[in-house]
Amino acid sequence: MSEIAEPPLIEVRDLKKWFPIKSGMLSTTKSFVRAVDGVNLSVNRGETLGVVGESGCGKTTLGRVILGLIPISEGSVMFDGINIREMKNREIRKKMQIVFQDPGGSMNPRMSIRSIVGEPLQVNGIADGAELTQRVSNLLESVGLKREHMNRFPHEFSGGQKQRIALARALSLDPDFILLDEPTSALDVSIQ
């Protein structure tokens, strides 16, 4: 008896993301920047894939398109057999998370770390109150930070610590897929 093959978690086919270059008084499109041009890849559950290339070659754009943060020009992105164009943003955010290259830029400076890491749990109705505090504490400890860090604000942390906070936030919903955009760029050389 043969088993039915499970679809890849992420399957990208002929993916293109072109940005128009406009000029003139009427702002007409003169040409395009081909940031992503015909990419094919797949990632199975439990698998890690590294995308390597020089600065400005489209790695971040590729990641943002895969997550549905920017629209696809052509091609398809399938998540667990479903076209992401057919998924609701809320559904995508629960199943796929990102840790941005600049972790500090993705944090509200007026929010405590408890609020930053706990917000996905609250928004999705997973935890509140004392349970939220405990979950945030556990998440911070899982990335090497301490419980007392949750009452501090982003400006009180180094780049590497902010990267850990961003990772804790990404892990909070227990997603199926996490995209790490240059995850070691904010870390000290000794930690990288």
Backbone bond lengths (Angstrom), bond angles and torsions (degrees), N, CA, C in turn:
res aa  C-N    CA-C-N  psi(-1)  N-CA   C-N-CA  omega(-1)  CA-C   N-CA-C  phi
1 M - - - 1.449 - - 1.525 109.05 -
2 S 1.313 117.86 121.74 1.463 120.49 -177.80 1.526 110.48 -90.41
3 E 1.324 113.22 144.25 1.469 119.17 178.38 1.519 109.51 -84.09
4 I 1.317 115.42 148.61 1.458 120.50 176.39 1.524 107.23 -79.47
5 A 1.319 116.49 127.69 1.462 121.35 -177.89 1.530 110.22 -66.63
6 E 1.314 114.70 132.33 1.464 121.01 177.38 1.528 108.34 -76.52
7 P 1.342 118.41 136.76 1.466 118.85 179.58 1.525 109.78 -67.41
8 P 1.337 116.89 155.48 1.461 118.95 175.44 1.534 109.46 -58.92
9 L 1.318 116.65 151.72 1.463 119.92 176.84 1.526 109.50 -63.57
10 I 1.325 116.47 -46.08 1.465 122.64 176.59 1.522 107.64 -124.89
11 E 1.324 115.72 129.00 1.459 120.65 175.11 1.519 108.77 -133.63
12 V 1.314 115.93 118.43 1.463 123.17 -177.82 1.519 107.57 -111.94
13 R 1.326 116.10 126.93 1.464 121.09 -178.12 1.527 110.86 -129.11
14 D 1.345 114.79 122.98 1.471 122.89 175.97 1.524 112.44 48.00
15 L 1.324 116.77 41.73 1.467 122.05 -174.74 1.519 111.50 -73.54
16 K 1.324 114.64 131.65 1.462 121.12 177.18 1.526 109.25 -132.62
17 K 1.315 114.71 138.83 1.463 121.27 170.65 1.512 106.16 -136.72
18 W 1.320 114.96 108.91 1.448 122.32 179.83 1.525 108.10 -113.36
19 F 1.315 115.70 135.43 1.462 121.56 177.19 1.521 108.65 -106.34
20 P 1.338 117.74 128.54 1.464 119.83 -178.70 1.525 112.19 -71.53
21 I 1.331 115.64 143.56 1.460 122.37 171.95 1.516 105.80 -104.97
22 K 1.305 115.65 115.44 1.462 120.89 -175.92 1.525 109.67 -108.68
23 S 1.319 114.98 149.36 1.463 119.61 176.38 1.521 109.57 -156.14
24 G 1.307 114.73 170.51 1.454 120.66 179.13 1.518 112.51 86.54
25 M 1.321 115.54 169.74 1.459 121.37 -178.34 1.517 112.65 -62.63
26 L 1.300 117.47 -34.22 1.457 121.39 -179.11 1.528 112.33 -89.93
27 S 1.330 115.47 2.01 1.458 121.45 178.39 1.525 111.63 52.13
28 T 1.336 114.84 52.87 1.456 119.93 179.57 1.532 110.41 -86.72
29 T 1.307 115.70 150.59 1.456 121.44 -179.28 1.525 109.23 -73.98
30 K 1.330 115.50 121.88 1.472 121.52 -179.51 1.522 111.54 -98.79
31 S 1.326 116.45 -34.99 1.466 121.15 178.47 1.531 108.42 -164.36
32 F 1.313 116.29 -169.27 1.462 120.85 -177.26 1.522 110.92 -135.36
33 V 1.329 115.02 148.28 1.454 121.22 167.39 1.520 104.97 -93.60
34 R 1.296 116.77 119.34 1.466 122.01 -177.74 1.529 108.74 -91.60
35 A 1.328 115.82 79.22 1.466 121.78 -176.00 1.522 111.71 -66.07
36 V 1.317 116.42 -42.02 1.471 123.20 176.17 1.516 105.39 -131.19
37 D 1.336 116.08 126.39 1.463 118.40 -171.18 1.523 111.49 -140.12
38 G 1.335 115.90 87.37 1.459 121.05 175.23 1.520 114.68 83.08
39 V 1.331 117.66 43.92 1.463 121.78 -178.76 1.526 110.57 -86.41
40 N 1.336 115.23 137.05 1.461 123.18 174.69 1.527 107.44 -128.07
41 L 1.327 116.51 131.47 1.459 120.25 174.91 1.520 108.91 -163.49
42 S 1.334 115.38 161.93 1.458 119.63 173.60 1.521 108.23 -145.12
43 V 1.332 114.13 148.94 1.462 122.27 179.41 1.523 106.85 -132.74
44 N 1.330 116.22 122.70 1.462 121.18 177.34 1.521 109.85 -88.54
45 R 1.318 116.86 163.07 1.467 121.46 175.54 1.521 110.03 -55.55
46 G 1.332 115.96 136.90 1.450 121.33 177.91 1.514 114.44 77.63
47 E 1.316 116.60 2.33 1.457 121.46 -177.27 1.525 110.10 -99.68
48 T 1.328 115.96 151.39 1.460 122.50 175.87 1.510 108.16 -116.69
49 L 1.318 117.07 136.41 1.457 122.16 178.09 1.516 108.38 -128.43
50 G 1.304 117.03 128.90 1.461 121.73 175.18 1.514 109.60 -106.23
51 V 1.322 116.23 132.33 1.461 121.57 176.26 1.526 106.36 -108.58
52 V 1.318 115.93 120.17 1.455 121.98 -173.93 1.522 109.49 -117.66
53 G 1.322 115.49 139.97 1.457 120.12 176.71 1.509 109.98 -179.89
54 E 1.307 115.65 167.52 1.455 119.98 -178.13 1.525 111.34 -69.76
55 S 1.298 115.93 162.98 1.457 122.27 179.29 1.526 109.72 -58.75
56 G 1.329 116.27 132.68 1.458 121.47 177.71 1.518 114.91 85.98
57 C 1.354 117.71 8.08 1.469 118.68 -176.49 1.524 113.37 -86.89
58 G 1.352 118.61 -5.11 1.463 120.19 175.40 1.521 115.61 110.86
59 K 1.333 118.40 9.67 1.473 120.53 -178.65 1.527 111.62 -62.14
60 T 1.319 116.93 -47.65 1.469 120.52 -179.40 1.520 110.32 -65.72
61 T 1.320 117.52 -41.92 1.466 121.03 177.77 1.520 110.09 -60.84
62 L 1.315 117.67 -43.14 1.466 121.36 177.00 1.523 110.44 -56.57
63 G 1.324 116.90 -47.41 1.460 121.01 179.48 1.517 112.50 -61.07
64 R 1.314 116.62 -44.41 1.469 120.67 -179.09 1.530 111.87 -66.13
65 V 1.326 116.57 -34.99 1.466 119.57 177.51 1.530 109.78 -69.57
66 I 1.337 116.91 -42.79 1.466 120.43 179.24 1.527 110.81 -57.65
67 L 1.339 116.75 -38.98 1.460 121.15 -178.75 1.526 113.54 -83.31
68 G 1.317 117.18 -2.91 1.458 119.63 179.83 1.519 113.53 78.33
69 L 1.334 117.39 15.95 1.469 120.25 179.70 1.523 111.63 -77.35
70 I 1.328 116.09 -27.18 1.465 121.28 172.29 1.529 107.17 -132.01
71 P 1.327 116.88 147.72 1.468 119.65 -173.94 1.532 113.67 -70.86
72 I 1.298 115.05 151.72 1.458 124.04 177.31 1.524 108.70 -78.70
73 S 1.340 116.98 137.20 1.462 120.22 172.86 1.526 109.96 -81.07
74 E 1.341 116.22 -47.74 1.468 122.27 177.17 1.517 108.61 -151.25
75 G 1.328 116.06 161.35 1.453 121.58 177.62 1.515 111.52 94.73
76 S 1.337 115.12 -166.72 1.458 118.56 -177.70 1.528 111.83 -144.15
77 V 1.329 114.09 152.29 1.454 122.74 171.89 1.524 105.77 -126.69
78 M 1.321 115.16 119.44 1.457 121.09 178.73 1.519 108.62 -107.64
79 F 1.329 115.97 133.50 1.461 121.39 175.38 1.519 107.38 -116.13
80 D 1.313 115.97 112.93 1.458 122.00 179.40 1.535 111.03 53.49
81 G 1.343 115.49 40.10 1.462 121.13 177.30 1.517 115.62 86.18
82 I 1.336 117.42 -0.35 1.472 121.16 -178.86 1.522 109.00 -115.18
83 N 1.331 117.03 133.20 1.454 121.62 177.45 1.528 108.49 -66.21
84 I 1.342 117.71 127.81 1.472 118.60 -177.06 1.522 112.56 -64.94
85 R 1.321 117.62 -19.88 1.469 120.10 176.13 1.530 111.12 -65.60
86 E 1.331 116.57 -21.64 1.464 121.26 -179.97 1.526 112.69 -94.21
87 M 1.330 116.73 -5.27 1.471 120.85 -179.05 1.520 110.27 -93.80
88 K 1.318 115.96 148.54 1.461 121.12 175.15 1.524 108.42 -78.77
89 N 1.340 115.75 148.97 1.466 120.41 -179.42 1.526 112.00 -54.10
90 R 1.316 117.15 -42.13 1.467 121.41 -178.43 1.532 110.88 -61.86
91 E 1.325 116.03 -39.17 1.465 121.77 178.59 1.536 110.36 -66.30
92 I 1.332 116.18 -42.68 1.462 121.15 178.64 1.529 109.89 -62.25
93 R 1.331 117.51 -45.72 1.472 121.56 -176.69 1.523 112.47 -63.44
94 K 1.332 117.46 -31.39 1.466 119.94 178.14 1.523 111.07 -71.53
95 K 1.325 116.64 -33.37 1.458 120.77 -172.82 1.524 114.01 -97.89
96 M 1.336 116.81 -23.41 1.462 121.32 -178.30 1.522 109.38 -131.45
97 Q 1.315 116.38 131.33 1.455 121.74 179.95 1.525 109.66 -127.71
98 I 1.338 115.33 163.43 1.462 121.38 179.44 1.523 109.24 -134.04
99 V 1.315 115.21 145.11 1.461 122.28 167.78 1.520 104.35 -112.88
100 F 1.331 115.88 111.03 1.460 121.86 -174.72 1.524 111.41 -70.74
101 Q 1.324 115.07 157.96 1.458 122.28 179.48 1.526 111.41 -59.36
102 D 1.316 117.64 -40.67 1.468 122.40 178.02 1.519 107.90 -106.14
103 P 1.339 118.08 91.79 1.460 119.96 -174.83 1.528 113.19 -62.24
104 G 1.331 117.45 -35.11 1.466 120.42 -179.59 1.514 112.33 -64.85
105 G 1.330 116.54 -34.47 1.455 121.09 179.72 1.520 113.77 -68.06
106 S 1.334 116.98 -18.04 1.461 120.33 -179.84 1.526 112.41 -97.73
107 M 1.357 116.30 7.89 1.469 120.48 -179.06 1.516 110.75 -115.89
108 N 1.322 115.56 135.35 1.458 121.14 175.72 1.524 107.91 -73.15
109 P 1.332 117.72 118.57 1.469 119.77 -176.42 1.525 114.08 -64.75
110 R 1.321 117.65 -15.25 1.471 121.09 -179.32 1.523 112.95 -94.27
111 M 1.324 115.89 -1.79 1.470 119.67 179.84 1.517 110.01 -101.33
112 S 1.321 116.06 142.45 1.466 120.11 174.84 1.527 108.58 -71.73
113 I 1.318 115.41 163.12 1.462 120.09 178.10 1.525 109.95 -62.42
114 R 1.324 117.76 -35.58 1.471 121.19 176.17 1.528 109.94 -56.96
115 S 1.328 116.48 -44.77 1.463 120.72 -179.46 1.522 111.77 -69.45
116 I 1.336 117.01 -40.22 1.465 121.42 -178.34 1.526 110.53 -64.33
117 V 1.330 116.81 -49.00 1.464 120.77 -178.08 1.529 110.86 -74.41
118 G 1.328 116.73 -33.54 1.458 120.77 -176.81 1.511 115.90 -83.46
119 E 1.324 117.36 -15.68 1.468 120.04 -176.49 1.529 113.71 -55.84
120 P 1.348 119.93 -45.85 1.475 118.08 178.16 1.532 112.88 -59.62
121 L 1.322 116.80 -34.52 1.467 120.72 179.16 1.527 111.04 -68.14
122 Q 1.332 116.47 -39.16 1.462 120.36 178.79 1.523 111.56 -71.53
123 V 1.320 116.40 -47.05 1.468 121.30 -177.86 1.524 111.22 -58.49
124 N 1.329 116.22 -36.50 1.465 120.94 -178.44 1.523 112.99 -93.15
125 G 1.338 117.54 8.91 1.459 121.72 175.86 1.517 114.09 64.62
126 I 1.333 117.18 29.54 1.463 121.46 -177.27 1.526 111.52 -88.99
127 A 1.325 116.77 -39.04 1.474 119.67 -177.34 1.520 109.98 -153.01
128 D 1.323 114.73 154.29 1.459 122.54 177.81 1.525 108.33 -154.24
129 G 1.312 116.92 163.73 1.461 121.52 174.73 1.518 113.73 59.41
130 A 1.348 115.62 -133.98 1.466 122.06 -176.93 1.529 111.71 -63.71
131 E 1.328 116.81 -36.26 1.469 119.48 178.89 1.526 110.42 -65.16
132 L 1.325 117.16 -39.29 1.458 121.92 177.61 1.530 109.79 -61.66
133 T 1.324 116.44 -46.53 1.466 121.26 179.84 1.526 110.36 -58.86
134 Q 1.319 117.18 -43.55 1.464 120.68 -179.51 1.524 111.35 -66.26
135 R 1.315 116.90 -41.63 1.472 120.16 179.67 1.524 110.79 -65.04
136 V 1.337 116.76 -42.23 1.463 120.34 179.04 1.529 109.36 -63.33
137 S 1.315 116.81 -42.91 1.463 121.14 177.52 1.525 110.75 -57.93
138 N 1.327 117.01 -47.13 1.469 121.57 179.44 1.524 111.59 -62.21
139 L 1.341 116.69 -41.14 1.460 120.70 179.13 1.528 111.09 -64.53
140 L 1.335 116.75 -43.88 1.465 119.92 179.04 1.523 110.71 -62.66
141 E 1.311 116.75 -42.94 1.466 120.21 178.78 1.521 111.43 -64.33
142 S 1.326 117.35 -33.67 1.469 120.51 -179.69 1.527 112.38 -67.22
143 V 1.339 117.09 -21.23 1.470 120.64 178.48 1.536 111.88 -106.98
144 G 1.321 116.53 12.98 1.460 120.48 173.83 1.518 115.73 89.04
145 L 1.328 117.90 16.51 1.464 121.13 175.83 1.528 108.86 -108.02
146 K 1.325 116.41 172.73 1.462 120.51 -175.97 1.523 111.24 -108.88
147 R 1.330 114.51 159.47 1.465 121.88 179.57 1.528 111.81 -54.60
148 E 1.325 116.66 -40.85 1.473 119.54 -177.16 1.532 113.07 -67.07
149 H 1.314 117.96 -14.29 1.459 120.78 176.84 1.529 112.43 -68.47
150 M 1.311 117.50 -20.49 1.466 119.27 -174.02 1.526 114.03 -67.58
151 N 1.331 117.89 -18.75 1.465 120.08 179.88 1.523 112.60 -94.81
152 R 1.296 117.43 4.57 1.461 122.21 178.92 1.528 109.90 -94.41
153 F 1.339 114.83 175.85 1.458 122.00 -177.77 1.529 110.17 -117.34
154 P 1.324 118.36 158.47 1.466 121.27 -174.29 1.530 115.42 -51.21
155 H 1.328 117.93 -38.65 1.465 119.40 -176.62 1.530 113.11 -64.91
156 E 1.319 117.61 -12.80 1.462 121.82 -179.16 1.527 112.84 -87.35
157 F 1.322 117.37 4.07 1.457 121.03 -175.48 1.524 111.68 -119.82
158 S 1.334 115.31 153.08 1.468 121.44 174.49 1.532 108.69 -75.35
159 G 1.326 115.92 171.13 1.467 120.33 177.97 1.520 112.34 -59.55
160 G 1.325 116.68 -41.36 1.462 120.78 179.13 1.517 112.47 -65.37
161 Q 1.342 116.22 -38.73 1.470 119.68 178.06 1.525 110.66 -68.61
162 K 1.328 117.31 -37.99 1.468 120.26 176.49 1.525 110.37 -63.13
163 Q 1.329 116.53 -36.55 1.462 120.44 177.74 1.531 109.91 -63.19
164 R 1.322 117.12 -38.86 1.461 121.28 178.25 1.528 111.17 -67.72
165 I 1.322 116.32 -38.21 1.468 120.71 177.79 1.531 109.28 -63.94
166 A 1.332 116.27 -43.79 1.471 120.44 178.35 1.527 110.52 -62.11
167 L 1.314 117.20 -37.90 1.460 120.81 177.83 1.532 110.72 -67.05
168 A 1.337 117.16 -41.25 1.473 120.76 177.28 1.528 110.13 -60.00
169 R 1.333 116.17 -42.56 1.469 120.10 178.35 1.523 110.68 -62.88
170 A 1.337 117.25 -43.24 1.472 120.87 179.51 1.525 111.09 -63.61
171 L 1.318 117.65 -35.32 1.464 121.80 -179.32 1.527 113.25 -77.71
172 S 1.320 117.13 -15.78 1.465 121.16 -172.28 1.527 114.32 -57.28
173 L 1.314 118.32 -33.71 1.466 121.52 -178.46 1.525 112.63 -94.59
174 D 1.332 116.50 5.19 1.461 121.63 -179.01 1.536 109.98 51.70
175 P 1.357 116.27 57.53 1.465 119.90 -176.15 1.528 112.37 -70.20
176 D 1.324 114.68 161.57 1.461 121.03 176.35 1.530 111.20 -80.21
177 F 1.341 116.34 -24.26 1.467 121.52 -174.58 1.522 109.19 -142.04
178 I 1.334 116.21 130.62 1.467 121.05 175.14 1.517 107.94 -123.84
179 L 1.321 115.66 127.44 1.451 122.20 176.37 1.520 107.64 -100.67
180 L 1.314 116.89 124.43 1.458 122.31 179.19 1.523 107.89 -108.90
181 D 1.331 116.79 111.96 1.455 122.06 -178.93 1.528 108.10 -91.37
182 E 1.318 116.73 102.03 1.461 124.02 -176.56 1.527 110.89 48.39
183 P 1.331 117.09 64.36 1.457 121.70 -172.68 1.516 115.77 -64.20
184 T 1.327 118.40 -19.89 1.459 119.32 -178.92 1.529 113.06 -101.02
185 S 1.335 117.46 0.04 1.470 119.78 -175.20 1.520 113.11 -64.17
186 A 1.335 118.94 -30.69 1.460 121.86 -178.20 1.525 112.69 -91.20
187 L 1.339 116.89 -1.95 1.458 120.36 -176.85 1.516 112.07 -90.04
188 D 1.329 116.17 154.95 1.461 120.42 173.62 1.515 108.32 -64.60
189 V 1.330 116.67 152.46 1.459 121.34 -179.28 1.528 111.14 -57.22
190 S 1.337 117.82 -36.98 1.460 121.07 -178.46 1.532 111.75 -65.91
191 I 1.345 117.75 -30.43 1.465 121.72 -179.13 1.529 111.07 -85.75
192 Q 1.359 116.90 -31.33 1.461 120.44 -179.10 1.510 110.98 -53.99
